[in-house]
Amino acid sequence: MQALHVTQPRESTKGSVAFPHGAGQRNHAIYDAVVIGGGLVGSALAYGLRDAMDRVAVLDEGDVAYRASRGNFGLVWVQGKGVGLARYGQWTLASACAWESMAEDLMSRTGIDVGLVQRGGLHVLLSDREVEARLALMRRLHAQPGMTERPWSLLDRHEVAELIPGAGPDVCGAIWTPADGAANPLKLLRAFHAGMCIRGIDYLPRRPVAAIRKMHGIFTVDTVAGPVCARQVVLAAGLGNAALARLVGLDVPVRPQRGQVIALERTAPLLGLPCSHLRQMEEGSWIIGDSQEEVGYADTEIGLAVVGTMADRALRTLPALRDVSVVRVWSALRVMSPDGFPIYEQSESCPGAFVVTCHSGVTLAAAHARMLAPMIAAGRLDDDMQPFSTQRFSHVQNA
């Protein structure tokens, strides 16, 4: 993705002169905030921070980064989220509810339609054992204290066939929830970057961070292209947060988890609702996903055994795909915490430094732009964000 560039400075909405997008820091100006990481998480936060701040910059490694944002399946997904942490279920639902408004805002500012379809989603079940396991999970999820009640239904085979014409004989049923949907993750990333340009946010690519220092209330972020100074620093660098967090006194245990995706050629519209493992894009192409593999940082190879399993599940769901050709297959690394939930925290030793890490950059994009960014701009996370702090890991270790 090529960043947009503005050749002349424009007036910001608050009356101060904004920097040209991508031009870099001028006259050693001090930014209100610098976001480290230009993927979906970082760009959503920067976009939201601009509502409360005049000068915002985004530092990005560029295409040498792992770029989980570009290997994303693109679901806006609520069902099943929050087992073991009810607050995550609440947070996910709040983001899903804010998604339509965010998509409309991006469209009005940039002219980019991010392809949001939010008419509900299906988790297809291919055996009686899968039905029993999924029902148990959904009941356990909603029985948790503090869990926000949200509607869901177990559909039988005939009800699924009405939503997926041509569903295979192995389809026993599905869990349906109305808040689920999907978007185009590449268009979303593009829209955020275009929005950053339009709103006068500096996008500074090819600037890996070497050091972060704080003196007299100002952070200095050392990069290969020189220092960048800001009153606040937001770490949104995905897997890079593990090393960056130590520079501001935080311990952020994240690990890579590989996900693989199969893309099929375009067909006439067949699938109106996204499934957790299968979706048809707005232009007719097909995406098959939902693999989870524990691998190392450098392991982004394609695993044919896993790809075969994914393809088999898709064909059992919709046998008509047997005649649709594969266009390409790729893999990417998710950003996973030990329990799989997001990490949001401000450093105690370096106040003003925040870390934001999650593996649901599409689903949580609205929450990050509309809810989390205002907290960061105000200099304090709300009390109900405490469940997402790293303190939960120390409790586990001490148990």
QUIDAQUI-V750226 format. One record per residue. N is the residue number from 1. RES is the residue in three letters. PHI is phi in degrees with one decimal (999 if undefined). D_LAST is the distance of its C-alpha to the last C-alpha in Angstrom with 1 decimal. Layout:
N,RES,PHI,D_LAST ; N,RES,PHI,D_LAST
//
This chain:
1,MET,999,45.8 ; 2,GLN,-97.6,48.2 ; 3,ALA,-72.1,47.5 ; 4,LEU,-74.3,50.2 ; 5,HIS,-130.2,51.9 ; 6,VAL,-105.9,53.8 ; 7,THR,-85.7,56.8 ; 8,GLN,-127.7,57.4 ; 9,PRO,-65.4,55.1 ; 10,ARG,-122.9,54.9 ; 11,GLU,-73.0,54.4 ; 12,SER,-75.5,50.9 ; 13,THR,-68.9,50.6 ; 14,LYS,-107.5,50.0 ; 15,GLY,93.8,53.1 ; 16,SER,-100.4,51.9 ; 17,VAL,-79.5,52.8 ; 18,ALA,-89.7,50.1 ; 19,PHE,-75.0,50.0 ; 20,PRO,-64.0,51.5 ; 21,HIS,-64.1,48.9 ; 22,GLY,83.8,48.0 ; 23,ALA,-81.6,50.4 ; 24,GLY,95.0,47.8 ; 25,GLN,-77.1,47.5 ; 26,ARG,-111.6,50.8 ; 27,ASN,55.9,51.8 ; 28,HIS,54.9,48.3 ; 29,ALA,-62.2,47.4 ; 30,ILE,-101.1,44.0 ; 31,TYR,-75.0,42.1 ; 32,ASP,-68.8,40.2 ; 33,ALA,-151.7,37.4 ; 34,VAL,-121.4,37.0 ; 35,VAL,-101.1,34.9 ; 36,ILE,-98.6,33.9 ; 37,GLY,122.9,34.1 ; 38,GLY,-110.7,37.0 ; 39,GLY,-81.4,35.5 ; 40,LEU,-63.5,34.8 ; 41,VAL,-68.9,31.9 ; 42,GLY,-65.4,33.7 ; 43,SER,-70.8,37.1 ; 44,ALA,-63.8,35.8 ; 45,LEU,-65.1,34.3 ; 46,ALA,-61.7,37.4 ; 47,TYR,-59.4,39.6 ; 48,GLY,-72.5,37.8 ; 49,LEU,-61.9,37.7 ; 50,ARG,-63.2,41.4 ; 51,ASP,-64.1,41.9 ; 52,ALA,-115.4,40.9 ; 53,MET,-129.7,41.7 ; 54,ASP,-80.8,45.1 ; 55,ARG,-121.0,44.0 ; 56,VAL,-129.5,41.2 ; 57,ALA,-128.0,41.0 ; 58,VAL,-122.9,39.1 ; 59,LEU,-95.0,38.6 ; 60,ASP,-141.3,38.4 ; 61,GLU,-69.2,38.6 ; 62,GLY,92.6,41.0 ; 63,ASP,-74.5,41.3 ; 64,VAL,-79.8,39.7 ; 65,ALA,-72.0,36.3 ; 66,TYR,-65.9,34.3 ; 67,ARG,58.3,35.4 ; 68,ALA,-58.3,33.0 ; 69,SER,-60.4,35.1 ; 70,ARG,-96.9,38.0 ; 71,GLY,-112.6,36.3 ; 72,ASN,-86.6,35.1 ; 73,PHE,-75.4,35.9 ; 74,GLY,89.2,36.6 ; 75,LEU,-79.0,35.0 ; 76,VAL,-103.8,34.4 ; 77,TRP,-123.1,31.9 ; 78,VAL,-115.2,30.0 ; 79,GLN,-61.1,29.7 ; 80,GLY,82.7,26.4 ; 81,LYS,-86.8,24.6 ; 82,GLY,117.1,21.5 ; 83,VAL,-66.0,19.7 ; 84,GLY,98.3,16.0 ; 85,LEU,-154.9,17.2 ; 86,ALA,-59.5,20.3 ; 87,ARG,-62.2,21.2 ; 88,TYR,-67.6,21.9 ; 89,GLY,-62.0,24.3 ; 90,GLN,-62.8,26.0 ; 91,TRP,-64.0,26.3 ; 92,THR,-64.6,27.8 ; 93,LEU,-64.6,30.2 ; 94,ALA,-61.1,31.3 ; 95,SER,-67.6,32.1 ; 96,ALA,-59.8,34.0 ; 97,CYS,-69.9,36.0 ; 98,ALA,-90.8,36.9 ; 99,TRP,-65.9,37.9 ; 100,GLU,-59.8,41.5 ; 101,SER,-62.6,42.3 ; 102,MET,-65.0,40.9 ; 103,ALA,-61.9,42.9 ; 104,GLU,-65.3,46.0 ; 105,ASP,-64.2,45.5 ; 106,LEU,-63.0,45.2 ; 107,MET,-63.9,48.3 ; 108,SER,-67.7,50.3 ; 109,ARG,-84.6,49.5 ; 110,THR,-114.0,49.7 ; 111,GLY,78.5,51.6 ; 112,ILE,-99.8,48.9 ; 113,ASP,-86.6,47.9 ; 114,VAL,-84.0,44.3 ; 115,GLY,73.5,45.0 ; 116,LEU,-69.1,42.7 ; 117,VAL,-127.4,43.1 ; 118,GLN,-133.7,41.0 ; 119,ARG,-113.0,42.4 ; 120,GLY,107.6,39.4 ; 121,GLY,-144.0,37.7 ; 122,LEU,-121.3,37.2 ; 123,HIS,-107.8,34.6 ; 124,VAL,-76.2,37.0 ; 125,LEU,-118.5,36.1 ; 126,LEU,-110.3,38.0 ; 127,SER,-161.7,37.3 ; 128,ASP,-62.8,36.6 ; 129,ARG,-64.2,33.2 ; 130,GLU,-63.7,32.4 ; 131,VAL,-60.2,33.6 ; 132,GLU,-63.6,31.4 ; 133,ALA,-66.5,28.2 ; 134,ARG,-69.6,29.1 ; 135,LEU,-60.2,29.9 ; 136,ALA,-61.6,26.5 ; 137,LEU,-64.5,24.7 ; 138,MET,-64.5,27.0 ; 139,ARG,-68.7,26.6 ; 140,ARG,-64.5,22.8 ; 141,LEU,-58.2,23.1 ; 142,HIS,-81.5,25.5 ; 143,ALA,-86.3,23.9 ; 144,GLN,-67.6,20.9 ; 145,PRO,-60.6,21.1 ; 146,GLY,83.7,22.8 ; 147,MET,-75.6,24.1 ; 148,THR,-68.1,27.6 ; 149,GLU,-69.7,30.1 ; 150,ARG,-141.6,32.1 ; 151,PRO,-69.0,34.8 ; 152,TRP,-155.8,34.6 ; 153,SER,-140.4,36.8 ; 154,LEU,-92.9,36.9 ; 155,LEU,-93.2,40.3 ; 156,ASP,-84.4,42.2 ; 157,ARG,-58.5,44.1 ; 158,HIS,-68.2,47.3 ; 159,GLU,-67.8,45.6 ; 160,VAL,-65.3,44.0 ; 161,ALA,-62.3,47.4 ; 162,GLU,-70.1,48.8 ; 163,LEU,-90.6,46.4 ; 164,ILE,-123.7,46.5 ; 165,PRO,-57.2,50.2 ; 166,GLY,87.2,50.4 ; 167,ALA,-56.2,46.9 ; 168,GLY,-69.5,46.6 ; 169,PRO,-65.8,46.9 ; 170,ASP,-79.0,43.3 ; 171,VAL,-71.0,42.0 ; 172,CYS,-92.7,40.8 ; 173,GLY,168.1,39.6 ; 174,ALA,-164.3,37.4 ; 175,ILE,-92.5,35.0 ; 176,TRP,-116.3,36.9 ; 177,THR,-132.4,35.6 ; 178,PRO,-75.9,38.1 ; 179,ALA,-81.9,36.1 ; 180,ASP,-77.9,35.7 ; 181,GLY,-174.0,38.1 ; 182,ALA,-156.3,38.7 ; 183,ALA,-143.2,40.3 ; 184,ASN,-91.6,41.7 ; 185,PRO,-65.4,39.1 ; 186,LEU,-69.4,41.9 ; 187,LYS,-68.5,44.0 ; 188,LEU,-64.4,41.1 ; 189,LEU,-61.6,40.4 ; 190,ARG,-63.1,44.1 ; 191,ALA,-63.8,44.4 ; 192,PHE,-62.9,41.8 ; 193,HIS,-68.8,43.5 ; 194,ALA,-64.4,46.9 ; 195,GLY,-64.6,45.6 ; 196,MET,-61.4,44.3 ; 197,CYS,-61.3,47.8 ; 198,ILE,-61.9,49.6 ; 199,ARG,-92.7,47.5 ; 200,GLY,77.2,48.0 ; 201,ILE,-87.2,44.6 ; 202,ASP,-76.1,44.9 ; 203,TYR,-102.8,43.6 ; 204,LEU,-118.2,43.5 ; 205,PRO,-81.5,43.0 ; 206,ARG,56.0,42.8 ; 207,ARG,-131.4,40.8 ; 208,PRO,-61.2,37.7 ; 209,VAL,-91.9,35.8 ; 210,ALA,-99.7,35.9 ; 211,ALA,-159.4,34.5 ; 212,ILE,-131.8,33.5 ; 213,ARG,-126.4,34.6 ; 214,LYS,-129.3,34.7 ; 215,MET,-148.7,37.5 ; 216,HIS,54.7,39.1 ; 217,GLY,80.3,37.0 ; 218,ILE,-119.2,38.1 ; 219,PHE,-87.6,36.2 ; 220,THR,-115.6,38.2 ; 221,VAL,-103.7,37.2 ; 222,ASP,-83.7,39.0 ; 223,THR,-127.8,40.2 ; 224,VAL,-66.4,42.8 ; 225,ALA,-102.1,45.3 ; 226,GLY,112.1,44.7 ; 227,PRO,-77.9,42.5 ; 228,VAL,-127.5,41.5 ; 229,CYS,-111.1,40.8 ; 230,ALA,-158.2,39.0 ; 231,ARG,-79.6,37.5 ; 232,GLN,-134.2,34.4 ; 233,VAL,-127.4,32.7 ; 234,VAL,-119.3,30.9 ; 235,LEU,-88.4,29.1 ; 236,ALA,-136.1,29.7 ; 237,ALA,-99.7,30.3 ; 238,GLY,61.7,28.1 ; 239,LEU,-63.8,26.9 ; 240,GLY,-68.0,28.5 ; 241,ASN,-64.0,26.0 ; 242,ALA,-59.2,23.6 ; 243,ALA,-80.8,26.3 ; 244,LEU,-64.7,27.8 ; 245,ALA,-61.1,24.7 ; 246,ARG,-63.8,24.4 ; 247,LEU,-70.7,27.9 ; 248,VAL,-120.8,26.8 ; 249,GLY,80.4,23.6 ; 250,LEU,-116.8,21.2 ; 251,ASP,-113.9,18.8 ; 252,VAL,-116.9,19.3 ; 253,PRO,-80.7,18.0 ; 254,VAL,-119.5,20.6 ; 255,ARG,-137.6,22.1 ; 256,PRO,-84.0,25.4 ; 257,GLN,-129.3,25.9 ; 258,ARG,-80.6,29.5 ; 259,GLY,-124.6,31.5 ; 260,GLN,-114.6,35.1 ; 261,VAL,-134.7,37.9 ; 262,ILE,-112.4,41.3 ; 263,ALA,-109.6,44.2 ; 264,LEU,-109.7,47.2 ; 265,GLU,-66.5,50.7 ; 266,ARG,-74.8,51.9 ; 267,THR,-137.2,53.2 ; 268,ALA,-63.0,54.6 ; 269,PRO,-58.8,52.0 ; 270,LEU,-127.5,50.3 ; 271,LEU,-123.8,46.8 ; 272,GLY,-84.0,46.6 ; 273,LEU,-118.5,42.8 ; 274,PRO,-73.9,40.0 ; 275,CYS,-106.3,37.9 ; 276,SER,-64.2,34.3 ; 277,HIS,-123.3,35.9 ; 278,LEU,-152.8,39.5 ; 279,ARG,-151.1,41.5 ; 280,GLN,-109.1,45.0 ; 281,MET,-72.7,45.6 ; 282,GLU,-63.6,48.2 ; 283,GLU,-91.5,50.8 ; 284,GLY,108.8,50.4 ; 285,SER,-71.9,48.3 ; 286,TRP,-117.2,45.4 ; 287,ILE,-127.7,41.8 ; 288,ILE,-116.1,39.5 ; 289,GLY,-149.6,35.8 ; 290,ASP,81.1,32.3 ; 291,SER,-98.1,31.2 ; 292,GLN,-140.4,27.8 ; 293,GLU,-132.5,27.5 ; 294,GLU,-84.7,25.0 ; 295,VAL,-136.2,27.3 ; 296,GLY,-85.8,27.9 ; 297,TYR,-64.2,29.3 ; 298,ALA,-94.6,32.8 ; 299,ASP,-95.5,32.8 ; 300,THR,-117.7,34.8 ; 301,GLU,-71.2,37.2 ; 302,ILE,-84.9,38.3 ; 303,GLY,-100.7,37.1 ; 304,LEU,-63.8,39.9 ; 305,ALA,-63.7,37.9 ; 306,VAL,-68.7,35.6 ; 307,VAL,-60.1,38.6 ; 308,GLY,-63.2,40.4 ; 309,THR,-65.4,37.7 ; 310,MET,-61.8,37.6 ; 311,ALA,-64.0,41.4 ; 312,ASP,-62.0,41.5 ; 313,ARG,-64.7,39.3 ; 314,ALA,-64.4,41.4 ; 315,LEU,-69.3,44.6 ; 316,ARG,-67.5,43.4 ; 317,THR,-73.5,42.7 ; 318,LEU,-140.1,46.1 ; 319,PRO,-57.3,48.5 ; 320,ALA,-62.2,51.0 ; 321,LEU,-70.3,48.9 ; 322,ARG,-60.3,50.2 ; 323,ASP,-98.5,53.3 ; 324,VAL,-104.2,51.5 ; 325,SER,-79.3,51.3 ; 326,VAL,-77.8,48.3 ; 327,VAL,-91.8,48.8 ; 328,ARG,-162.8,45.9 ; 329,VAL,-132.5,42.3 ; 330,TRP,-145.2,39.7 ; 331,SER,-134.2,36.1 ; 332,ALA,-150.8,33.8 ; 333,LEU,-105.5,30.2 ; 334,ARG,-74.1,27.8 ; 335,VAL,-105.5,25.2 ; 336,MET,-117.1,21.8 ; 337,SER,-86.7,18.4 ; 338,PRO,-56.2,15.3 ; 339,ASP,-105.6,15.1 ; 340,GLY,85.2,18.9 ; 341,PHE,-95.0,19.1 ; 342,PRO,-63.4,21.1 ; 343,ILE,-121.5,20.2 ; 344,TYR,-128.3,22.3 ; 345,GLU,-160.1,21.9 ; 346,GLN,-103.5,24.3 ; 347,SER,-69.9,23.9 ; 348,GLU,-75.7,23.5 ; 349,SER,-80.9,25.5 ; 350,CYS,-130.4,28.1 ; 351,PRO,-55.3,28.7 ; 352,GLY,100.8,30.7 ; 353,ALA,-102.4,28.8 ; 354,PHE,-119.5,27.0 ; 355,VAL,-120.8,25.2 ; 356,VAL,-133.6,25.7 ; 357,THR,-138.5,24.4 ; 358,CYS,-161.4,24.5 ; 359,HIS,-107.9,26.0 ; 360,SER,-114.4,28.1 ; 361,GLY,-64.5,30.7 ; 362,VAL,-78.6,33.5 ; 363,THR,-55.2,31.8 ; 364,LEU,-91.4,30.3 ; 365,ALA,-58.5,33.4 ; 366,ALA,-67.1,34.7 ; 367,ALA,-63.5,31.5 ; 368,HIS,-66.7,31.4 ; 369,ALA,-76.4,35.1 ; 370,ARG,-97.6,35.6 ; 371,MET,-119.1,32.4 ; 372,LEU,-77.0,30.1 ; 373,ALA,-57.4,33.1 ; 374,PRO,-61.2,34.4 ; 375,MET,-64.0,31.1 ; 376,ILE,-63.5,31.2 ; 377,ALA,-61.4,34.9 ; 378,ALA,-78.5,34.2 ; 379,GLY,86.2,31.7 ; 380,ARG,-159.0,28.7 ; 381,LEU,-79.2,26.4 ; 382,ASP,-62.4,26.4 ; 383,ASP,-58.7,23.7 ; 384,ASP,-77.7,23.0 ; 385,MET,-92.2,22.1 ; 386,GLN,-55.9,18.9 ; 387,PRO,-59.7,16.8 ; 388,PHE,-94.1,18.3 ; 389,SER,-78.2,17.2 ; 390,THR,-72.7,15.0 ; 391,GLN,-61.6,12.7 ; 392,ARG,-65.2,10.9 ; 393,PHE,-75.8,10.0 ; 394,SER,-67.2,8.6 ; 395,HIS,-63.7,6.1 ; 396,VAL,-67.3,5.2 ; 397,GLN,-65.6,5.6 ; 398,ASN,-86.2,3.8 ; 399,ALA,-70.0,0.0
//
